[in-house]
Amino acid sequence: MKSSTRDKAEGMFHQVKGKIKQTAGDLTDNPKLEAEGAGEKIAGKAQEKMGQVKKVWGK
């Protein structure tokens, strides 16, 4: 698998995982878990964007 495709896939996975954590933290009234989920979602978005950039540059 190309690096760009892997980054995009992993980024999407982290976004979904982060959303689940964020929702679970909200439902259980656990601000730490909610914040951790939000952070993971942001990191996933950044990784997905990195994959898109790599694809444009052909890496």
C-alpha positions as MATLAB code, in Angstrom:
seq = 'MKSSTRDKAEGMFHQVKGKIKQTAGDLTDNPKLEAEGAGEKIAGKAQEKMGQVKKVWGK';
ca = [
       0.000    0.000    0.000;
       1.303    3.449   -0.870;
       2.262    5.769    1.945;
      -0.405    8.310    0.973;
      -3.175    5.703    0.925;
      -2.048    4.275    4.261;
      -1.987    7.741    5.858;
      -5.472    8.509    4.582;
      -6.847    5.172    5.829;
      -5.187    5.459    9.231;
      -6.386    9.051    9.533;
      -9.974    8.014    8.879;
      -9.629    5.189   11.426;
      -8.347    7.595   14.090;
     -11.166   10.034   13.357;
     -13.784    7.318   13.866;
     -12.023    6.018   16.983;
     -11.826    9.570   18.342;
     -15.515   10.194   17.674;
     -16.418    6.999   19.543;
     -14.250    7.999   22.522;
     -15.672   11.508   22.493;
     -19.249   10.212   22.469;
     -18.504    7.647   25.186;
     -16.951   10.375   27.329;
     -19.993   12.561   26.827;
     -22.422    9.758   27.697;
     -20.492    8.682   30.799;
     -19.784   12.270   31.871;
     -16.043   11.641   31.625;
     -14.374   14.864   30.421;
     -10.940   13.225   30.208;
     -12.173   10.564   27.759;
     -14.129   13.186   25.821;
     -11.021   15.369   25.465;
      -8.897   12.374   24.485;
     -11.415   11.535   21.751;
     -11.428   15.099   20.471;
      -7.644   15.101   20.324;
      -7.550   11.808   18.464;
     -10.108   13.103   15.964;
      -7.954   16.147   15.248;
      -4.841   13.992   14.869;
      -6.743   11.741   12.470;
      -7.782   14.701   10.347;
      -4.186   15.907   10.216;
      -2.937   12.463    9.189;
      -5.605   12.206    6.491;
      -4.582   15.615    5.119;
      -0.951   14.495    5.128;
      -1.976   11.522    2.974;
      -3.712   13.860    0.557;
      -0.610   16.050    0.326;
       1.597   13.015   -0.270;
      -0.723   11.905   -3.070;
      -0.435   15.302   -4.767;
       3.377   15.186   -4.499;
       3.425   11.576   -5.698;
       4.888    9.925   -2.638;
];
